[in-house]
Amino acid sequence: MAIVSGASIDPEKVISYNFPETTYTYTERDVVLYALGVGACIRSATDDNELKYVYNKDGQACVMVLPTFAVLFSPLSLQQVPGLVFNPTLLLHGEQYVEIYKPFPTSCCVQNKTTVSSLHDKGKAAIIEIESLSYDKESGEALCMNRSTIFLRGAGGFSKSPSLYSYSKNPPRQGSFVKIPKGEPFAVHEDCTQQSQALLYRLSGDYNPLHSDPMVASNAGFSRPILHGLCTLGFAVRAIIRHCCNDEPARVKSLSGRFLLHVYPGEVLVTEMWLQGSRVLYQTRVKERNKAVLAGYVTLDRLPSSL
């Protein structure tokens, strides 16, 4: 059955749009709430390796910030873009890529500059990439860059020429698609998400009712509310920091994830890791269904000498 989307795209208006600069102010409380939302200390409230994300352990001056906290800095707001009309229920968050330029302070006012990085007509769908550069507003130092790849189902076919429309502001980067090695993984990490995981994670700013309202989830074709994809990404990267970084989050320089399938809160996430130079390739599966839900890579400044 054909998708009825009511979509309409004017590519020239979309790519020429300048997003207004935004700010995101956070405190240590927000950092701790996020860490709990992506499973810090989920196995044990006395976990020596993860208490540093949620508590000032042993006189530690401030809690440490997970690198995936960056995804909160500049929330997506595609509905404000002129020339871009789409059905939000047909939107899929396909990939997330983050570059980390320096460790994040425990509290900060972040300034974001956001642009449309690319727009592609794929016939049945449109693909749009939104790129946000984030700075410490007080010092002006660059903190990170987020790039979100969004699939708008039913919004393709807007090209007026015989060939499909394709625009990219920057040279293509290596995507988050990775070929999972056939050999045994270097490490495997299991975490059981909580039934309330999505309700906890939403407090970090993503209030999409798909993750909390049973009726909305049912109308979208799910048996119950699903976990945020960016929450699953946080679980996976936290596992990689545990096994490949000696629990030092500052070693993460970039990370990428492709969202493959939904996760239901309460399911067990199994993250498998393979070393490839300074990169860690990973795949996260749901144990109960034995389905891959996330795959990508994390680039490190260096591998620990113990590996």
C-alpha positions in Angstrom: 0.0 0.0 0.0 1.4 3.4 -0.9 2.3 5.8 1.9 0.1 8.8 2.0 2.3 11.5 3.6 1.1 14.9 2.4 4.7 15.8 2.0 6.0 18.7 -0.1 9.7 19.7 -0.4 11.2 22.8 -2.0 14.9 21.9 -2.1 16.2 25.4 -2.7 14.3 26.8 0.3 15.5 23.9 2.5 19.2 24.1 1.8 19.3 27.9 2.0 17.6 28.0 5.4 19.7 29.4 8.2 18.6 28.0 11.6 18.6 30.6 14.4 21.4 30.0 16.8 20.3 28.3 20.0 21.6 27.8 23.5 21.5 24.8 25.8 22.3 25.4 29.5 22.9 22.4 31.7 24.1 21.7 35.2 25.6 18.8 37.1 22.1 17.5 37.8 21.4 17.2 34.1 24.6 15.3 33.5 23.7 12.8 36.3 20.1 12.4 35.1 21.4 11.6 31.6 23.9 9.1 32.9 21.2 7.3 34.8 19.0 7.4 31.7 21.6 5.5 29.6 22.2 2.9 32.3 25.1 4.2 34.5 25.2 2.0 37.7 22.3 0.0 36.3 23.9 -3.2 37.5 25.0 -1.9 40.9 24.5 1.4 42.7 28.1 0.8 44.1 29.8 0.3 40.8 33.2 1.8 41.3 33.7 2.3 37.5 30.5 4.2 37.0 29.8 6.1 40.2 32.0 8.9 38.8 29.2 9.7 36.3 26.5 10.2 39.0 28.3 11.0 42.3 31.4 13.0 43.5 33.2 9.8 44.6 36.2 10.1 46.9 36.2 13.9 46.9 36.1 14.1 43.1 35.5 17.7 42.3 32.7 17.1 39.8 31.0 14.2 38.0 32.4 13.1 34.7 30.4 13.6 31.5 29.7 10.8 29.1 30.6 11.8 25.5 27.1 10.9 24.2 25.7 13.7 26.4 26.5 15.8 23.3 23.3 14.5 21.6 21.3 16.7 23.9 22.8 20.0 22.9 20.8 20.8 19.8 17.4 19.0 19.5 16.1 18.5 16.0 13.4 21.0 14.9 12.7 20.2 11.2 9.2 21.5 11.2 10.5 25.1 11.3 12.4 24.7 8.0 10.7 26.6 5.1 9.9 24.4 2.1 9.9 21.2 4.2 6.4 19.8 4.7 6.3 16.2 6.0 4.3 13.8 8.1 6.1 13.6 11.5 4.8 10.1 12.1 6.8 8.9 9.1 10.1 10.3 10.3 12.9 7.9 11.1 16.1 8.9 12.9 18.5 6.8 10.7 22.0 7.7 12.0 23.8 9.8 14.5 27.5 11.0 14.2 29.3 13.0 16.9 32.8 14.5 16.9 34.2 15.4 20.4 36.7 18.3 20.4 37.3 18.5 24.2 35.9 16.9 27.3 32.6 18.5 28.4 32.5 20.6 31.5 30.1 19.5 34.2 28.0 22.6 33.7 27.9 24.9 30.7 25.9 27.2 28.5 26.3 25.8 25.0 25.8 27.8 21.8 24.7 25.9 18.7 25.1 26.8 15.1 22.9 24.5 12.9 22.8 24.0 9.2 21.3 21.6 6.6 24.3 19.5 5.6 22.7 17.5 2.9 19.4 16.7 1.2 18.7 13.7 -1.1 15.7 12.5 -3.1 15.5 8.7 -2.9 12.2 8.4 -4.8 10.1 6.9 -2.0 11.8 8.9 0.8 13.8 12.0 1.4 17.0 12.0 3.4 18.1 15.1 5.2 21.2 15.6 7.3 21.3 18.3 10.0 24.7 19.4 11.4 25.2 21.3 14.6 28.4 22.8 15.9 28.4 23.4 19.6 30.5 25.9 21.5 31.1 26.9 25.1 29.3 30.3 25.1 31.6 31.8 27.7 35.0 30.8 26.3 34.0 30.4 22.6 35.8 27.0 22.5 34.3 24.4 20.2 33.0 21.4 22.1 31.6 19.0 19.5 29.7 18.5 16.3 26.5 16.5 15.9 25.2 15.2 12.5 21.8 13.6 12.4 20.6 11.7 9.4 16.8 11.7 9.1 14.6 9.6 6.7 11.3 11.2 5.8 9.3 8.3 4.4 6.8 9.2 1.6 8.6 12.6 1.1 10.7 11.6 -1.9 10.0 12.3 -5.6 10.3 16.1 -5.2 13.0 16.4 -8.0 11.9 18.4 -11.0 14.7 17.0 -13.2 15.0 13.5 -14.7 17.7 12.6 -12.2 17.1 12.5 -8.5 18.1 15.6 -6.5 21.2 15.3 -4.3 22.9 18.1 -2.4 25.8 17.9 0.0 27.4 20.9 1.7 30.5 19.0 2.8 32.5 16.1 1.2 31.0 12.7 2.0 32.2 11.3 5.3 32.4 7.6 6.1 28.9 6.6 7.3 28.1 4.6 10.3 27.5 1.5 8.3 30.2 -1.0 9.3 30.8 -4.5 8.2 30.7 -6.7 11.3 33.8 -9.0 11.4 33.2 -12.7 11.2 35.6 -13.5 14.0 34.8 -13.5 17.7 34.4 -10.1 19.3 37.1 -8.6 21.5 34.5 -8.0 24.2 30.8 -8.5 24.9 28.8 -6.5 27.4 25.2 -7.1 28.5 22.9 -4.6 30.2 19.3 -5.2 31.1 17.3 -2.0 30.5 14.6 -1.2 33.0 10.9 -1.2 32.2 10.9 2.5 33.1 14.1 3.3 31.0 12.3 5.4 28.4 10.4 7.3 31.1 13.7 8.1 32.8 15.6 9.0 29.6 12.8 11.3 28.4 13.5 13.6 31.3 16.7 14.6 29.4 14.5 16.4 26.9 13.0 14.0 24.3 9.3 14.0 25.1 8.1 12.2 22.0 5.0 10.3 23.2 6.0 7.3 21.2 8.3 6.5 24.1 5.7 6.9 26.9 2.1 6.8 25.6 0.8 3.2 24.9 -1.9 4.5 22.5 0.6 6.5 20.4 2.9 3.5 20.3 0.0 1.2 19.3 -1.0 3.6 16.5 2.6 3.5 15.2 2.5 -0.3 15.1 4.3 -1.2 18.3 3.0 -3.4 21.1 4.1 -0.8 23.7 6.2 2.3 24.0 9.7 1.9 22.6 13.1 3.1 23.9 14.7 6.2 22.3 17.4 5.2 19.8 19.8 7.8 21.3 19.3 6.0 24.7 20.4 2.7 23.1 23.4 4.6 21.6 24.3 5.8 25.1 24.2 2.2 26.5 26.5 1.0 23.7 29.1 3.7 24.0 29.1 3.4 27.8 29.9 -0.3 27.3 32.8 0.5 24.9 34.2 3.0 27.4 34.1 0.2 30.0 35.9 -2.4 27.9 38.1 -0.4 25.6 39.0 2.8 27.3 39.8 1.8 30.9 36.7 3.7 31.9 38.1 7.0 30.6 35.4 8.7 28.6 37.8 11.5 27.4 39.4 8.9 25.1 36.4 9.0 22.8 37.0 11.3 19.8 34.1 10.4 17.6 31.2 8.1 17.6 28.7 6.9 15.0 25.6 4.7 15.2 23.0 3.5 12.7 19.6 2.7 14.2 18.4 -0.7 12.8 15.4 -1.7 14.9 13.4 -0.7 17.9 14.1 -1.7 21.5 11.4 -2.3 24.1 12.2 -1.1 27.7 13.1 -4.1 29.8 15.0 -6.0 27.1 18.6 -7.0 27.4 21.1 -5.2 25.2 24.2 -7.2 24.1 27.0 -5.0 22.7 29.7 -6.8 20.8 33.0 -5.0 20.1 35.9 -5.6 17.6 39.1 -3.6 17.5 40.2 -2.1 14.2 43.2 0.2 14.7 42.1 3.1 16.9 38.4 2.3 16.1 36.1 0.0 17.9 33.4 -1.5 15.7 30.3 -2.5 17.5 26.9 -4.1 17.1 24.2 -4.1 19.7 21.6 -6.8 19.7 18.4 -7.4 21.7 19.0 -10.7 23.5 15.4 -11.8 23.7 14.8 -11.5 20.0 18.4 -12.0 18.8 18.0 -8.9 16.5 20.6 -6.3 15.8 19.2 -2.9 16.8 22.3 -0.7 16.5 25.7 -0.8 14.7 28.5 1.7 14.3 32.0 2.6 15.5 33.8 4.7 18.1 37.1 6.3 17.4 39.6 6.6 20.3 42.6 8.8 20.8 44.5 5.7 21.5 44.0 2.2 22.7 45.0 1.4 26.3 48.3 -0.3 26.6 46.6 -3.2 28.3 44.7 -4.2 25.2 
